[in-house]
Amino acid sequence: MKKLEELQRAVYDANMGLRDSGLVLYTFGNVSGVDRDRGVMVIKPSGVAYEQLTPGMMVAVSLDSGDVVGGNLKPSSDTATHLALYRAFDRCGGVVHTHSRAATACAQARVPIRCMGTTHADCFDGDIPVTRPLTRDEVAGEYEANTGNVIVETF
């Protein structure tokens, strides 16, 4: 079993990779990782600029309850989305949420991201689908959890 600090470092490194690759804007987007043996997910804290992040700032959250179990900061506002994915897909070891211009444009236009090369095909079989729009009740309710539920529904 890995130490929590190792998972925090891996999640920190992945978040910095997002920033360095230009796949996020401002503080939007994040990466999380899971330790199923410990029953925790580690995620970027909410609203902290990438330039200020440190590995120790990554927040540990219980997979079962969603409660913070490690760290002094508030977890990402997307925590409930990530938790829904980990709970639904037991082979999922990490979640990446970007705001790349291409992916955002496709999502806003409701157009799947087409499989146009072997690099894509090596990582994902076929087009990357677009979820259905959330209903008014889903948006007005637990928006982040419902976002995860619609992703689960799509896959």
Disulfide bonds with the S-S distance in Angstrom:
none
